[in-house]
Amino acid sequence: MTVLRKQVIGVRTFIVLSTVFTVFTCIDPYKPNIGDYPLIMVIDGLITNENRSYTVKLSYTTQEIDSVAKTISDARVSISDEAGNVTNLNSVGNGVYQTDSLSFTGVTGKSYQLHIVTAKGEEYASDTCKMLPVTGIDSLYYMRDEQLMNNQRIKYSGISIFLNTKKGDSGKNFLRWEYNETWKFLVPLPTSYNYINDSNIVLLSPSDVHDICWRSARSTEVITGSIINGINERISGKPLTFIAPELSNRLQIRYSILVKQYSVSLREYNYWNNLKKMSETQGDIFGSQPFAVLSNVKNINDPEEQVLGYFQVSSAEQKRMYINFMDLVPLNIPIYHYGCIRVEMNPSRFPKASAFAIPPTFDEIYQMYINTGWAFVMPVYKSSNIGLDYLVFSSKTCANCELTGTSNKPDFWKDE
């Protein structure tokens, strides 16, 4: 390619495939001088009666809203039970400490205490927490629903998922729920060919075409409830989550939700509810005023030191539900649309930068689109099947599902 041809192609690329945005501002950012304040330890730990490793996460709060929390990876962390047995947790980095699933499992009815010793010799301990029994999950189900989203401005149609518990034990039962979502999805314009040059475009093997993937997400909201015998013997119709198919590809093919139900003490129940109130505070002078969300962990030598987070000791029950796309057709809810752009380009269709522009070759068109963030999808040949007609391009997330998910099917997944 001559120097002149390279310059012409560069001009075309600049004019046709790029846009420059220039933002001017006369406002300097304001950074208040908040001064020095002590770092506050944050603890996130949970042990259950499930046969798995348990984790405790340690970090310090930060002064900057957008800064990354400072993790604590050089502490000694252990869990003791009422009989004096001590289990040491192993540091796996980034402030995470884990138990060995082969040597320690929580037992319903026993009491446990968390112990932490920092590298500076500061000692922390939780209250002694009893692992209370948990009532079972009776059923999960879904119904068509409508909810206001985007700051209560737009109403979306979709489905809400609900839970029914079994009858509670005698007395009071305080519960908390978490869920893990996993869904199978399909990208509309998968890359099916490997472009080498205009005379050598190779069809990919099915294993190399990343069109179907799975994606997972964990719940982030606080969900609690209580069963009080003589008033309500079980919980019915507890809302867990709402899915708007216009906003997510969760319901595109097949969706799974695994719900975990935990037993909690009255104190932990109040902790989670206070935390929820804090997160829902609107922030104006008429909203709820901030208040301390008390932890059950204290500095042994300085009980007045503020500590955030909670050491959770809970029995757990879980239940999984699958939802197929065809199950939702009778509900007449919207369908997810990717909004992908499909570009079909050949030398004659390429926009001219000037009246005397030299038409690019297929190889040059391919390089231009790939170098500006597009994905090659496939070639299209002329009706005589001799010679290229045009090349098809799309955005990368519409051509490769592994950019937003994984093509490895989860071990638990059942297709039907």
Backbone torsions as a table, in degrees:
resi	resn	phi	psi	omega
1	MET	NA	129.8	-179.4
2	THR	-70.9	164.0	178.4
3	VAL	-62.3	-40.2	179.3
4	LEU	-61.9	-41.8	-179.2
5	ARG	-64.9	-40.0	177.8
6	LYS	-61.9	-39.7	-179.8
7	GLN	-66.4	-41.1	179.0
8	VAL	-62.9	-45.9	179.4
9	ILE	-62.1	-39.1	178.7
10	GLY	-63.3	-38.3	177.8
11	VAL	-65.5	-43.4	179.1
12	ARG	-60.0	-46.3	-178.7
13	THR	-59.3	-42.6	-178.7
14	PHE	-65.7	-42.6	-175.2
15	ILE	-74.8	-43.2	-170.1
16	VAL	-89.0	-39.1	-168.7
17	LEU	-109.0	8.8	178.8
18	SER	-139.6	151.1	177.7
19	THR	-133.8	134.9	-178.1
20	VAL	-108.4	124.7	177.4
21	PHE	-108.7	129.9	177.5
22	THR	-118.3	122.6	-177.5
23	VAL	-111.7	124.7	178.9
24	PHE	-108.9	142.7	176.6
25	THR	-147.4	147.4	177.1
26	CYS	-113.3	12.1	-177.1
27	ILE	-106.2	120.8	176.6
28	ASP	-83.5	138.5	178.9
29	PRO	-64.0	141.7	-179.9
30	TYR	-100.3	122.1	178.3
31	LYS	-119.1	103.4	-177.2
32	PRO	-67.2	147.5	176.9
33	ASN	-86.8	97.0	-175.8
34	ILE	-89.2	-4.1	176.5
35	GLY	74.1	-179.0	179.6
36	ASP	-83.0	143.0	172.6
37	TYR	-146.8	152.1	-173.2
38	PRO	-66.9	145.5	173.7
39	LEU	-69.7	140.4	-178.4
40	ILE	-112.1	128.8	179.2
41	MET	-71.9	136.9	177.5
42	VAL	-117.5	127.9	-176.2
43	ILE	-121.3	131.3	176.6
44	ASP	-134.1	105.0	-177.6
45	GLY	-141.2	145.7	-179.7
46	LEU	-147.7	128.3	169.0
47	ILE	-124.5	143.6	-178.5
48	THR	-134.3	-170.8	175.2
49	ASN	-95.0	12.9	178.4
50	GLU	-80.4	148.7	-179.4
51	ASN	-85.8	84.0	-178.7
52	ARG	-161.5	173.1	174.2
53	SER	-76.7	143.2	176.4
54	TYR	-108.2	152.2	-177.9
55	THR	-125.1	148.7	170.0
56	VAL	-125.8	127.8	-179.0
57	LYS	-111.6	132.1	-178.7
58	LEU	-122.2	135.8	177.4
59	SER	-156.6	175.0	174.3
60	TYR	-117.0	148.7	174.1
61	THR	-66.9	161.5	179.5
62	THR	-122.1	159.6	180.0
63	GLN	-80.8	-31.2	-177.0
64	GLU	-91.9	135.9	-179.0
65	ILE	-62.6	-40.5	-174.2
66	ASP	-91.3	-0.4	-177.1
67	SER	-81.9	159.9	-178.2
68	VAL	-84.4	137.8	-179.6
69	ALA	-61.2	143.2	178.4
70	LYS	-84.3	114.5	-177.7
71	THR	-82.7	158.6	-179.7
72	ILE	-117.1	104.5	-175.8
73	SER	-112.8	4.9	-176.5
74	ASP	-116.9	25.0	179.2
75	ALA	-95.2	166.5	171.2
76	ARG	-106.3	122.9	-174.8
77	VAL	-123.6	134.5	179.1
78	SER	-146.9	162.1	177.0
79	ILE	-127.8	129.9	178.1
80	SER	-116.0	153.1	176.5
81	ASP	-110.3	179.7	-174.4
82	GLU	-66.1	-18.8	179.6
83	ALA	-91.0	0.6	178.9
84	GLY	91.5	2.9	177.3
85	ASN	-72.5	136.1	-176.8
86	VAL	-118.3	130.8	176.5
87	THR	-115.8	120.5	178.4
88	ASN	-87.8	137.7	178.5
89	LEU	-97.0	146.0	-179.3
90	ASN	-96.1	135.3	175.8
91	SER	-77.0	126.9	178.5
92	VAL	-113.0	12.8	176.5
93	GLY	96.7	160.0	178.9
94	ASN	57.2	33.2	176.6
95	GLY	76.0	14.0	-177.6
96	VAL	-105.2	131.6	178.6
97	TYR	-122.9	136.6	-173.5
98	GLN	-127.8	149.6	171.0
99	THR	-90.3	164.2	174.1
100	ASP	-91.0	120.3	-176.6
101	SER	-64.8	-20.1	-179.1
102	LEU	-84.1	-16.5	-175.6
103	SER	-115.6	-11.8	-178.6
104	PHE	-146.2	128.8	172.9
105	THR	-141.1	134.2	178.4
106	GLY	-65.4	148.4	-178.1
107	VAL	-123.7	126.5	178.7
108	THR	-59.5	133.0	-179.3
109	GLY	99.7	-20.4	178.5
110	LYS	-87.7	161.8	178.5
111	SER	-112.7	146.4	-175.4
112	TYR	-136.8	154.3	179.4
113	GLN	-138.0	136.9	178.9
114	LEU	-94.1	138.7	178.5
115	HIS	-126.8	136.1	179.7
116	ILE	-135.4	132.8	173.1
117	VAL	-126.8	117.2	-178.3
118	THR	-78.7	171.1	179.2
119	ALA	-64.7	-23.3	178.4
120	LYS	-85.9	0.1	178.1
121	GLY	89.2	6.6	177.6
122	GLU	-76.0	134.5	-176.1
123	GLU	-112.2	133.5	178.7
124	TYR	-126.8	148.8	177.3
125	ALA	-147.1	144.9	176.7
126	SER	-87.5	167.7	167.6
127	ASP	-63.8	157.3	173.1
128	THR	-74.6	122.3	-173.3
129	CYS	-116.4	127.2	179.3
130	LYS	-89.7	137.3	177.7
131	MET	-83.7	101.7	-176.6
132	LEU	-79.8	150.3	176.0
133	PRO	-66.8	153.6	-179.1
134	VAL	-121.6	139.5	175.2
135	THR	-72.0	160.2	-175.7
136	GLY	-84.6	165.9	172.9
137	ILE	-91.7	123.3	-179.4
138	ASP	-81.0	-47.8	-176.0
139	SER	-161.4	156.2	170.1
140	LEU	-120.0	142.7	177.4
141	TYR	-154.7	167.9	-179.1
142	TYR	-132.4	156.8	177.8
143	MET	-144.2	153.5	173.9
144	ARG	-62.6	142.7	-176.2
145	ASP	-153.6	164.7	173.3
146	GLU	-133.6	136.7	179.6
147	GLN	-142.3	150.4	174.5
148	LEU	-82.0	131.6	179.6
149	MET	-133.9	-176.4	-176.5
150	ASN	54.0	62.0	-179.6
151	ASN	58.7	40.5	175.3
152	GLN	62.4	28.1	-176.6
153	ARG	-104.1	-29.7	-174.3
154	ILE	-123.9	132.8	178.4
155	LYS	-93.8	128.6	179.3
156	TYR	-117.2	145.9	173.4
157	SER	-97.1	145.4	179.6
158	GLY	-177.9	-145.4	177.8
159	ILE	-128.2	146.9	169.6
160	SER	-110.2	141.8	179.4
161	ILE	-106.0	132.8	-175.4
162	PHE	-123.2	163.6	-179.1
163	LEU	-133.0	142.2	169.0
164	ASN	-117.7	133.6	175.5
165	THR	-94.3	166.0	169.6
166	LYS	-80.0	174.7	-179.4
167	LYS	-64.2	135.7	-178.5
168	GLY	-76.2	164.1	175.9
169	ASP	-72.7	176.3	-179.9
170	SER	-63.7	148.8	179.4
171	GLY	86.5	-142.1	-176.9
172	LYS	-110.1	140.4	176.9
173	ASN	-125.2	117.9	177.7
174	PHE	-105.8	133.8	-170.5
175	LEU	-129.7	154.0	172.0
176	ARG	-137.0	147.0	-178.1
177	TRP	-125.1	143.7	168.1
178	GLU	-130.6	160.1	175.3
179	TYR	-146.3	151.9	174.0
180	ASN	-115.9	128.0	178.3
181	GLU	-103.2	141.6	172.0
182	THR	-139.7	135.5	-179.2
183	TRP	-141.8	149.1	178.3
184	LYS	-97.7	132.1	-177.8
185	PHE	-140.5	165.4	-174.6
186	LEU	-131.4	130.1	174.9
187	VAL	-86.3	144.4	-170.5
188	PRO	-79.6	-24.0	-175.7
189	LEU	-130.6	65.8	-176.1
190	PRO	-68.6	144.5	174.2
191	THR	-67.3	117.6	-175.0
192	SER	-112.8	-6.1	-176.8
193	TYR	-135.6	153.5	173.1
194	ASN	-105.6	115.7	-178.3
195	TYR	-87.4	117.2	175.8
196	ILE	-101.4	-53.5	170.0
197	ASN	-157.4	178.3	-172.6
198	ASP	-66.5	-13.1	177.0
199	SER	-110.0	5.8	-178.0
200	ASN	-144.4	84.8	178.1
201	ILE	-119.3	114.2	-167.2
202	VAL	-102.6	131.8	175.1
203	LEU	-69.1	128.1	179.9
204	LEU	-74.8	152.3	173.6
205	SER	-71.4	153.5	-179.0
206	PRO	-53.3	-33.2	-178.4
207	SER	-70.4	-18.6	-179.5
208	ASP	-97.5	-2.0	177.3
209	VAL	-95.1	111.7	-174.8
210	HIS	-93.6	76.0	-177.8
211	ASP	-103.3	-29.9	-178.7
212	ILE	-117.9	129.5	-179.6
213	CYS	-140.9	174.6	174.3
214	TRP	-123.7	147.4	177.8
215	ARG	-137.1	148.5	-177.9
216	SER	-130.1	155.7	176.9
217	ALA	-151.8	149.7	178.2
218	ARG	-107.5	150.7	178.0
219	SER	-66.0	149.0	179.2
220	THR	-121.7	-17.4	-178.7
221	GLU	-82.7	157.8	177.1
222	VAL	-88.9	123.8	-179.9
223	ILE	-126.8	118.0	-178.6
224	THR	-132.8	165.3	176.7
225	GLY	-168.0	168.8	-178.6
226	SER	-142.0	149.6	174.6
227	ILE	-120.2	123.5	179.5
228	ILE	-124.0	112.2	-178.1
229	ASN	-58.3	138.3	-177.0
230	GLY	93.4	-17.0	177.2
231	ILE	-115.8	-57.6	174.8
232	ASN	-141.7	112.9	-174.6
233	GLU	-78.5	-19.7	178.3
234	ARG	-151.4	165.8	176.7
235	ILE	-102.7	127.4	-179.2
236	SER	-122.8	136.0	176.0
237	GLY	67.4	37.6	177.7
238	LYS	-74.7	116.5	179.9
239	PRO	-72.6	132.8	-179.1
240	LEU	-107.5	-47.9	-178.5
241	THR	-159.6	157.9	176.0
242	PHE	-119.5	135.1	180.0
243	ILE	-119.6	121.1	175.6
244	ALA	-102.6	108.9	-175.8
245	PRO	-64.0	-17.5	175.9
246	GLU	-69.2	-23.4	-174.2
247	LEU	-104.0	-7.9	-173.5
248	SER	-153.3	151.0	176.1
249	ASN	-91.8	20.0	-179.0
250	ARG	-57.6	-38.0	-173.0
251	LEU	-101.2	16.4	-174.7
252	GLN	-66.4	-42.1	-179.0
253	ILE	-126.5	-65.9	-178.0
254	ARG	-151.5	136.6	-173.8
255	TYR	-126.7	142.5	177.7
256	SER	-131.7	140.8	174.1
257	ILE	-130.7	128.2	175.6
258	LEU	-107.9	115.5	-177.2
259	VAL	-102.7	131.1	175.6
260	LYS	-111.2	133.1	-179.2
261	GLN	-115.6	122.2	-175.5
262	TYR	-112.4	143.5	169.2
263	SER	-82.8	139.1	177.8
264	VAL	-136.3	155.0	175.7
265	SER	-76.5	168.6	177.3
266	LEU	-60.6	-39.8	-179.1
267	ARG	-65.7	-43.1	178.9
268	GLU	-68.2	-35.6	176.2
269	TYR	-58.3	-45.2	178.0
270	ASN	-66.6	-36.1	178.1
271	TYR	-59.2	-49.0	-178.0
272	TRP	-66.3	-39.2	179.2
273	ASN	-66.4	-38.7	176.1
274	ASN	-65.7	-39.0	178.3
275	LEU	-63.7	-38.5	178.5
276	LYS	-65.4	-41.9	178.5
277	LYS	-61.7	-38.7	178.9
278	MET	-62.7	-43.3	-177.1
279	SER	-70.7	-23.2	-178.7
280	GLU	-92.7	-2.7	-179.9
281	THR	-62.5	132.1	-174.9
282	GLN	-77.4	-23.4	175.9
283	GLY	94.7	-3.5	177.4
284	ASP	-93.2	172.7	-173.6
285	ILE	-70.9	-13.7	179.4
286	PHE	-96.9	-3.9	-178.9
287	GLY	-80.9	-177.9	178.6
288	SER	-64.2	137.7	179.7
289	GLN	-80.2	143.5	-179.6
290	PRO	-60.2	148.1	175.7
291	PHE	-146.9	159.9	-176.3
292	ALA	-71.9	133.0	173.9
293	VAL	-100.3	102.1	-169.3
294	LEU	-72.7	136.3	176.4
295	SER	-88.4	164.0	173.0
296	ASN	-101.9	17.2	177.3
297	VAL	-117.3	136.5	-178.4
298	LYS	-134.2	155.3	170.0
299	ASN	-75.8	121.5	-174.5
300	ILE	-60.1	-39.0	-175.9
301	ASN	-93.3	-7.5	179.4
302	ASP	-145.4	76.9	-176.3
303	PRO	-60.7	-16.9	-179.6
304	GLU	-82.4	-12.2	179.3
305	GLU	-63.5	135.3	179.9
306	GLN	-79.8	132.2	177.0
307	VAL	-128.3	139.5	179.2
308	LEU	-109.1	155.0	178.9
309	GLY	97.3	-177.0	-173.7
310	TYR	-150.9	139.9	171.8
311	PHE	-93.0	111.5	-172.1
312	GLN	-99.3	133.6	176.6
313	VAL	-127.6	109.4	-171.1
314	SER	-143.7	141.1	163.7
315	SER	-76.6	153.3	-174.2
316	ALA	-134.5	141.5	169.1
317	GLU	-125.1	150.0	-179.9
318	GLN	-142.5	155.8	179.6
319	LYS	-150.9	140.9	-179.1
320	ARG	-115.2	145.5	176.1
321	MET	-135.5	140.8	174.7
322	TYR	-109.6	147.1	175.6
323	ILE	-132.9	123.7	176.8
324	ASN	-93.8	153.0	177.6
325	PHE	-56.5	-43.0	-177.6
326	MET	-65.8	-24.8	177.1
327	ASP	-65.4	-25.0	-173.6
328	LEU	-93.8	-11.3	-177.9
329	VAL	-55.4	-44.3	180.0
330	PRO	-63.3	-18.0	-178.0
331	LEU	-81.1	-12.5	176.8
332	ASN	56.4	50.0	175.9
333	ILE	-100.7	161.2	-178.1
334	PRO	-62.0	163.5	178.4
335	ILE	-111.6	142.7	-179.5
336	TYR	-71.0	136.2	176.4
337	HIS	-123.7	130.8	-179.1
338	TYR	-71.2	-33.4	-175.0
339	GLY	71.2	32.8	-177.9
340	CYS	-74.8	147.0	175.5
341	ILE	-99.5	124.1	176.9
342	ARG	-104.6	120.9	-179.2
343	VAL	-110.6	125.4	177.1
344	GLU	-113.4	117.5	-170.9
345	MET	-135.4	138.0	169.5
346	ASN	-140.5	173.8	-175.7
347	PRO	-56.7	-38.4	-177.4
348	SER	-73.5	-24.7	-179.6
349	ARG	-87.7	-13.5	-173.7
350	PHE	-66.1	130.1	-179.5
351	PRO	-59.2	136.0	-178.6
352	LYS	-86.8	133.3	177.8
353	ALA	-78.0	-23.7	177.2
354	SER	-156.6	169.8	-177.4
355	ALA	-66.2	-19.4	-176.8
356	PHE	-111.1	18.2	-177.7
357	ALA	-65.4	143.7	178.3
358	ILE	-87.8	124.8	179.6
359	PRO	-57.7	135.7	179.2
360	PRO	-76.1	160.6	174.5
361	THR	-84.1	169.4	176.0
362	PHE	-60.7	-39.4	180.0
363	ASP	-62.6	-39.8	179.4
364	GLU	-68.5	-39.9	176.7
365	ILE	-61.3	-44.8	179.7
366	TYR	-58.0	-49.1	-177.7
367	GLN	-63.3	-39.3	179.8
368	MET	-60.4	-47.6	-177.2
369	TYR	-70.5	-41.0	179.1
370	ILE	-64.3	-41.5	-177.5
371	ASN	-72.6	-12.5	179.0
372	THR	-111.2	23.0	169.2
373	GLY	93.6	8.7	177.5
374	TRP	-92.2	163.6	176.0
375	ALA	-113.5	138.6	175.3
376	PHE	-79.3	133.4	-176.9
377	VAL	-104.1	-56.5	-175.1
378	MET	-169.0	160.3	170.9
379	PRO	-93.9	155.3	172.5
380	VAL	-124.9	125.8	-176.6
381	TYR	-98.8	161.5	178.8
382	LYS	-66.2	162.7	-175.8
383	SER	-58.7	-28.2	178.2
384	SER	-79.1	-2.8	-179.3
385	ASN	63.3	23.1	177.2
386	ILE	-123.9	116.5	178.3
387	GLY	86.9	148.3	179.3
388	LEU	-70.9	142.2	171.6
389	ASP	-97.9	-53.5	176.0
390	TYR	-161.0	166.4	176.1
391	LEU	-107.2	144.9	-179.5
392	VAL	-108.3	130.2	177.5
393	PHE	-125.7	158.3	175.2
394	SER	-153.5	172.4	174.6
395	SER	-66.6	151.9	-172.5
396	LYS	-61.6	-40.3	-177.7
397	THR	-69.5	-16.5	175.9
398	CYS	-89.9	-9.1	-175.3
399	ALA	-112.8	-16.4	-176.5
400	ASN	-142.8	107.7	-176.1
401	CYS	-68.6	-18.9	-178.3
402	GLU	-73.0	-8.6	175.4
403	LEU	-73.4	-21.5	178.8
404	THR	-126.3	0.2	-178.8
405	GLY	-155.0	-159.7	178.0
406	THR	-133.0	142.6	178.7
407	SER	-86.0	-1.9	176.8
408	ASN	-84.5	115.7	-179.0
409	LYS	-66.1	131.1	178.3
410	PRO	-58.8	148.7	-177.3
411	ASP	-59.5	-35.1	-175.4
412	PHE	-81.4	-13.5	-167.5
413	TRP	-65.8	134.1	174.2
414	LYS	-122.2	126.3	-177.4
415	ASP	-78.0	-27.3	175.0
416	GLU	-160.2	NA	NA
